[in-house]
Amino acid sequence: MTTLQYFCSDCCITKNYFSAFKSTPGKCKRVRTIFTNEQLARLEEEFARQQYMVGTERFLLASSLHLTEAQVKVWFQNRRIKWRKQSIEQQKASLAKQGIATACSHPDSSTQERGAPQKPAEAKDQMSQN
């Protein structure tokens, strides 16, 4: 089971009563949550079903995973960011692949007709022909 820990200068005792950890005065620090494989599998499953988890659904999911609603909310926020980054990378890769495939699929098309830069020797030859 994953738990959320806070270290505060006022008490030097965490929410889980681990007094071995102390923080600097005046600052509270949240310790990174480490999810179990089962929790991650369920969160991923829910994310695949729907990317936004709100209200009662979030409460029920958090309860069933023994997490807080805040932990579930933040996990979904972070997962959406990761999903967006992955989507952008896939789009870039797809466009790059299409660009290469397009150039390869038309070997007899002239690059000069599309306004591509010419090699210096080609430009010199064209100037002498005009």
Beta strands, then each sheet from edge to edge (+ up, - down):
strand 1: 6-7
strand 2: 29-30
sheet 1: 1+ 2-
end
